[in-house]
C-alpha cells in the first residue's frame, strides 16, 4: 500500500478480475492522498451493488444505505457536517432506482461528489438490465431492455441543473485529474465512469475500453463546469439565508401548579367527526396535563380531504416521558359520533372495568367492560361543535384525568387568554 494511502489493509479492494471498479477505487485513493484530506475529514456514502463496497475499502467515515438512496444520506451528512469531504458512489442500478434523488441533488447543488460506476447492468444480482443498458445489448432480463430507452446520465444531470458534470471512462489516462477536479469543485459534481463488468455483462456483449472510448467520443465531450449553471453552493446559501431570518422565541414553559387527580399514565381517546373540535379538545387536555407537571402527547387522525376535519384525537398523559404515542388501552373514551367510533371500534373490547366511556346519546358503541355514562348534550343547550370541549368539563366534574383547575389552565394556555364565548359558556356550566 502506497504511503499516504487510505485503503483499508484489513479489507483490501476485492472485485472480479478485470472489473473497472478496482481501477476507480485506486484512483480515488490517489486523489484523496493528493488533496491532503485526513481520514476523519472524509465520508464515503454508498448503497447496494458492487459499488457499495467502496465504503469498507477506505479508512474513513462511511455510510452504507438502501439501494438508490445514497444521495439522500449524503445530503443530510453534508448539511450537518459541512467541513467533511463527502463522496457518493453508486452503480447504474442505484442510479435507476434513485433517479429522483439525483434530480433533486442536481437542483440543490450541495457540495457533494457523485461517482456513478456505470457497467450497464445489475452485475451483482445476475446481470439484469439497468437504466443504462443499451437497447441492442443482451441481458438476463430477456427482451426488456429492448423496450426502454437507456438513460443518458450526463444530459439528465445538466437538464436538472448540476453545475459540474463529466462523462468518462475508467480507462482514461486523465481519470485522476477528472476526479480531483470533481472533488475540489465547490458544489454538486456528477461523474459517470463507464467500465466493464467481466462477471456478467461482457460475457454476453462485446465491450472493451476502446468501444467505450468510441461511444464517449460519438456522444461529444461533456466534462467540467456547465456554463449558465454556476451558483452558490446550497449549504453556504442556506446558512446565509437562515442567519438573516428572525429568531423564533423559545417556547414558554408551563408552570406546574396543580396536583392531578391520578398520577399514573392515562390514555384518552376522543371519537367524533368533522366540526366537533376534537383536536382542539385534545390540545386543551394536553396543556391541562402540563399545568400539573405531567408529560403529554397528542396523536390526531389525518383527515384525508381538505374540507373534512379530523374525527379522532388520542392523548396520553403520564408522569414519565412518553416514547410510544398510540393509545392501546384507553382509560377514557369519549364517543361523540358514529364516524369516530367506527374507525376505532376495536378499542372498546380492550377496555377494563376501571375505564370510562362518555357516550353521546344516539351514538352506538360496541360491547365493552368499561363503565358507560350516557350524555345528552342537546338537552344541555350545547351546539354540536361544543360537545368535545364540554366532555372535558364532565371529566373535570368527575375529577377524572383532569381537575377543574387544570382544565381552566389548559383553556387559558390553548386560547392565549382570549377565550371564545362558547368556551366561557362551557366553563360556566362546569363552575
C-alpha positions in Angstrom: 0.0 0.0 0.0 1.4 3.4 -1.0 2.4 5.9 1.6 -0.5 8.2 2.4 -3.0 5.6 1.1 -6.4 5.5 2.9 -7.1 2.0 1.7 -8.2 -0.4 4.4 -5.4 -3.0 4.9 -7.9 -5.2 6.8 -10.4 -5.1 4.0 -8.5 -4.6 0.7 -10.4 -4.0 -2.5 -11.8 -7.2 -4.0 -13.7 -7.3 -7.3 -13.9 -9.8 -10.1 -10.7 -10.0 -12.2 -10.9 -7.2 -14.8 -13.6 -5.2 -13.1 -13.2 -1.5 -13.7 -14.4 -0.7 -10.2 -11.0 -1.7 -8.9 -9.4 1.0 -11.1 -11.7 3.6 -9.7 -11.0 2.6 -6.1 -7.3 3.1 -6.6 -7.7 6.3 -8.5 -9.9 7.7 -5.7 -7.3 6.7 -3.2 -4.6 8.6 -5.0 -6.8 11.7 -5.2 -7.6 11.7 -1.5 -3.9 11.5 -0.8 -3.1 14.2 -3.3 -5.6 16.7 -2.0 -4.3 16.1 1.6 -7.6 15.3 3.3 -7.3 13.4 6.6 -9.3 10.2 7.1 -11.5 11.8 9.7 -12.4 14.6 7.2 -13.8 12.2 4.6 -17.2 10.4 4.4 -17.9 7.8 1.7 -21.6 7.1 1.2 -22.7 4.1 -0.9 -25.7 1.8 -1.4 -26.2 -1.7 -2.8 -24.3 -3.4 -5.5 -20.6 -3.8 -6.3 -20.1 0.0 -6.0 -21.5 -0.4 -2.5 -18.2 -2.0 -1.3 -16.3 1.3 -1.6 -17.3 2.3 2.0 -15.4 -0.6 3.5 -12.3 -0.3 1.4 -11.2 3.1 2.8 -10.2 4.1 6.3 -12.6 6.9 6.6 -16.1 7.7 7.8 -18.7 5.8 5.8 -22.4 5.3 5.5 -24.0 2.3 3.7 -27.6 2.7 2.9 -30.6 1.4 0.8 -30.3 0.9 -2.9 -30.7 4.2 -4.8 -30.9 6.3 -1.7 -27.2 7.2 -1.1 -27.6 10.8 -2.2 -30.3 11.4 0.5 -28.0 10.2 3.3 -25.1 12.2 1.8 -27.2 15.4 1.8 -28.0 15.1 5.5 -24.4 14.4 6.3 -23.1 17.4 4.4 -25.7 19.7 5.9 -24.8 18.6 9.4 -21.0 18.4 8.8 -20.2 20.9 6.0 -16.5 20.6 6.7 -16.4 17.0 5.5 -15.4 15.9 2.0 -18.4 13.7 1.1 -18.1 11.3 -1.9 -21.0 9.2 -3.0 -20.7 6.1 -5.1 -23.5 4.2 -6.8 -23.9 2.0 -9.8 -26.2 2.3 -12.8 -28.6 0.1 -10.8 -28.8 2.6 -7.9 -29.0 5.4 -10.5 -32.1 4.0 -12.0 -33.7 3.2 -8.6 -32.9 6.6 -7.1 -33.1 8.9 -10.2 -35.5 11.2 -8.4 -32.9 11.8 -5.7 -30.3 12.6 -8.4 -32.6 15.2 -9.9 -33.1 16.8 -6.5 -29.3 16.8 -5.8 -28.7 18.5 -9.2 -31.2 21.2 -8.4 -30.0 21.7 -4.9 -26.2 22.0 -5.5 -24.8 20.7 -2.2 -21.0 20.3 -2.2 -21.1 16.5 -2.9 -19.2 14.4 -5.4 -21.3 11.7 -7.0 -19.4 8.9 -8.8 -21.7 6.7 -10.9 -19.9 3.5 -11.8 -21.8 2.5 -15.0 -21.2 -1.0 -16.2 -24.6 -1.3 -18.0 -26.2 -3.9 -15.8 -27.1 -5.2 -12.3 -23.8 -7.1 -12.1 -24.1 -8.4 -8.5 -27.6 -9.8 -8.8 -27.5 -11.7 -12.1 -26.8 -9.4 -15.0 -30.3 -7.9 -15.3 -30.8 -4.8 -17.4 -30.4 -1.4 -15.7 -31.4 2.1 -16.6 -28.3 2.5 -18.8 -28.3 -0.9 -20.6 -28.3 -0.3 -24.4 -31.3 -1.5 -26.3 -29.2 -3.8 -28.5 -27.5 -5.4 -25.6 -28.0 -9.0 -24.3 -29.0 -9.2 -20.7 -30.5 -11.7 -18.3 -33.8 -9.7 -18.3 -34.7 -11.2 -21.7 -36.1 -8.6 -24.1 -36.9 -5.9 -21.5 -34.0 -3.6 -22.3 -35.2 -3.6 -26.0 -38.4 -1.8 -24.8 -36.8 1.1 -22.9 -34.6 3.9 -24.0 -31.3 3.9 -21.9 -30.8 6.8 -19.6 -28.3 9.5 -20.7 -27.0 10.4 -17.2 -24.9 13.4 -18.4 -27.8 15.1 -20.2 -30.2 14.4 -17.3 -27.8 15.9 -14.8 -27.3 19.1 -17.0 -31.0 19.4 -17.6 -31.7 19.1 -13.8 -29.1 21.9 -13.0 -25.9 20.1 -12.0 -23.1 22.7 -12.2 -20.3 20.2 -12.9 -20.8 17.1 -15.0 -18.5 14.6 -16.7 -18.8 11.5 -18.8 -15.7 9.5 -18.9 -14.1 6.0 -19.0 -12.5 4.1 -16.1 -9.6 3.6 -18.6 -8.8 7.2 -19.4 -5.3 8.3 -18.5 -6.6 11.6 -17.1 -9.2 10.0 -14.8 -7.2 11.0 -11.8 -7.3 14.7 -12.9 -11.0 14.5 -13.7 -12.0 13.1 -10.2 -9.7 15.5 -8.5 -11.4 18.4 -10.2 -14.8 17.0 -9.3 -14.0 16.6 -5.7 -12.4 20.0 -5.4 -15.4 21.7 -7.1 -17.4 23.8 -4.7 -20.9 22.4 -5.5 -22.5 19.2 -6.8 -20.4 17.3 -9.2 -21.5 14.3 -11.2 -19.1 11.9 -12.8 -20.3 9.0 -14.9 -17.5 6.5 -15.1 -18.1 3.8 -17.7 -16.4 0.5 -17.3 -16.5 -3.3 -17.7 -18.4 -6.0 -15.8 -16.5 -9.1 -16.7 -18.5 -11.3 -14.4 -21.8 -10.7 -16.2 -22.1 -8.1 -19.0 -19.0 -8.7 -21.1 -19.7 -12.4 -21.2 -22.8 -11.6 -23.4 -21.7 -8.3 -25.0 -18.6 -7.1 -26.8 -17.5 -4.2 -24.7 -13.9 -3.0 -24.4 -12.1 0.1 -23.2 -11.8 1.0 -26.9 -15.5 0.7 -27.6 -16.3 2.7 -24.5 -14.0 5.5 -25.7 -15.6 5.5 -29.1 -19.1 5.8 -27.7 -18.0 8.7 -25.5 -16.4 10.4 -28.5 -19.6 9.9 -30.5 -21.7 11.5 -27.8 -19.5 14.5 -27.6 -17.3 15.9 -24.8 -19.0 16.7 -21.6 -16.6 17.2 -18.7 -16.3 20.1 -16.3 -18.2 23.2 -15.2 -21.5 23.7 -17.0 -21.9 27.3 -18.3 -25.0 29.0 -17.0 -25.4 26.7 -14.1 -22.8 28.1 -11.7 -24.2 29.4 -8.5 -23.8 29.4 -4.8 -23.3 26.1 -3.0 -26.6 25.2 -1.3 -25.2 24.7 2.2 -23.5 28.1 2.2 -26.6 29.8 0.8 -28.8 28.0 3.2 -26.8 29.0 6.3 -26.5 32.6 5.0 -30.3 32.9 4.5 -31.1 31.2 7.7 -28.9 33.6 9.6 -30.8 36.5 8.3 -34.2 35.1 9.4 -35.8 36.4 12.6 -35.1 34.3 15.6 -38.1 32.5 16.9 -38.6 32.9 20.6 -38.1 29.9 22.8 -41.3 28.1 23.8 -42.6 29.4 27.1 -42.6 26.9 29.9 -45.8 25.8 31.7 -45.6 26.1 35.4 -46.7 23.0 37.3 -49.2 24.4 39.8 -51.7 21.7 40.3 -51.9 18.1 41.6 -53.5 15.7 39.0 -56.5 13.6 40.1 -54.5 10.5 39.1 -50.7 10.5 38.9 -50.4 7.3 36.8 -50.4 7.1 33.0 -53.8 7.9 31.3 -54.8 7.3 27.7 -57.8 9.4 26.5 -59.4 8.9 23.0 -61.9 11.4 21.7 -64.0 9.9 18.9 -66.2 12.4 17.0 -66.5 13.7 13.5 -65.6 16.8 11.5 -66.6 20.1 13.1 -66.6 18.8 16.7 -63.2 20.3 17.5 -61.9 17.0 18.7 -58.3 18.2 18.0 -58.8 21.4 20.0 -60.2 19.4 22.9 -57.2 17.2 22.8 -54.9 20.2 22.8 -56.7 21.6 25.9 -56.4 18.3 27.7 -52.7 18.0 26.9 -52.0 21.5 28.1 -54.0 20.9 31.2 -51.8 18.0 32.0 -48.7 20.2 31.6 -50.1 22.5 34.3 -49.9 19.6 36.7 -46.3 18.8 35.8 -47.2 15.8 33.6 -45.9 14.7 30.2 -48.4 14.8 27.4 -48.6 13.6 23.7 -51.4 14.1 21.2 -51.9 12.0 18.1 -54.6 13.0 15.7 -56.3 11.3 12.8 -55.2 12.8 9.5 -58.3 14.0 7.5 -57.9 12.7 4.0 -59.9 15.5 2.4 -59.3 19.2 2.9 -63.0 20.0 3.6 -63.5 17.3 6.3 -61.8 17.8 9.6 -60.2 15.1 11.8 -62.6 12.9 13.8 -60.1 11.3 16.3 -57.7 12.6 18.8 -55.6 10.4 21.1 -54.0 12.0 24.2 -51.6 10.3 26.6 -50.6 12.0 29.9 -48.1 10.4 32.2 -45.6 11.3 35.0 -42.7 9.9 32.9 -41.6 10.7 29.3 -43.8 9.0 26.7 -42.0 7.1 24.0 -44.9 5.5 22.1 -47.7 7.8 21.2 -50.5 5.4 20.3 -53.4 4.6 22.7 -53.7 0.9 23.0 -55.7 0.5 26.2 -57.5 3.8 26.9 -58.5 4.9 30.4 -61.3 7.1 28.9 -63.1 7.1 25.6 -65.3 10.0 24.6 -67.7 8.7 22.0 -69.3 11.7 20.3 -70.2 10.4 16.8 -70.6 7.2 14.8 -67.7 8.1 12.4 -65.0 8.1 15.0 -66.4 5.1 16.9 -66.4 3.0 13.7 -62.8 3.9 13.0 -61.7 2.8 16.5 -64.3 0.2 17.4 -61.6 -2.4 18.3 -60.6 -0.3 21.3 -63.8 -0.9 23.2 -63.2 -4.6 23.7 -59.8 -3.8 25.3 -61.2 -1.5 28.0 -61.0 -2.7 31.5 -63.7 -2.4 34.2 -61.9 0.7 35.5 -62.2 2.5 32.2 -64.8 5.1 31.4 -66.8 5.7 28.2 -68.7 9.0 27.8 -71.3 8.2 25.2 -73.3 10.9 23.5 -76.9 10.0 23.3 -77.8 8.3 20.0 -74.2 7.1 19.3 -73.9 3.3 19.2 -70.8 1.7 20.8 -69.5 -1.9 20.7 -69.9 -4.1 23.8 -67.4 -3.1 26.5 -66.5 -4.0 30.1 -65.9 -0.3 30.9 -68.3 1.9 32.8 -70.5 3.7 30.3 -72.1 7.1 31.0 -74.6 8.4 28.5 -74.7 12.2 28.0 -77.5 14.1 26.2 -75.6 17.2 25.0 -78.6 18.6 23.2 -80.7 19.0 26.3 -77.9 20.9 27.8 -78.2 23.6 25.1 -74.8 22.7 23.6 -74.0 23.0 19.9 -72.5 20.1 18.0 -69.1 21.9 17.9 -69.1 22.2 21.7 -69.5 18.6 22.7 -65.8 17.6 22.7 -64.8 20.5 24.9 -67.7 20.0 27.3 -66.7 16.4 27.6 -63.5 17.6 29.3 -65.7 19.6 31.7 -67.6 16.5 32.6 -64.3 14.7 33.3 -63.2 17.6 35.5 -66.5 17.4 37.3 -65.8 13.7 38.0 -62.2 14.5 38.9 -61.2 12.0 36.3 -57.9 12.6 34.4 -58.2 16.3 34.8 -59.3 18.6 37.6 -61.3 21.9 37.2 -58.2 24.0 37.9 -56.2 22.0 35.3 -58.9 22.4 32.8 -59.1 26.2 33.3 -55.3 26.4 33.0 -55.4 24.3 29.8 -58.1 26.5 28.2 -56.1 29.7 29.0 -52.9 28.1 27.6 -54.7 27.0 24.4 -56.5 30.2 23.7 -53.8 32.5 25.0 -56.0 34.4 27.3 -58.6 35.3 24.7 -61.2 32.7 25.5 -64.1 32.3 23.0 -67.7 32.8 24.2 -68.6 29.2 23.6 -65.7 28.0 25.8 -66.6 30.5 28.5 -70.1 29.1 28.5 -68.7 25.6 29.0 -66.7 26.8 31.9 -69.8 28.4 33.4 -71.7 25.2 33.1 -68.9 23.5 34.9 -68.5 26.1 37.6 
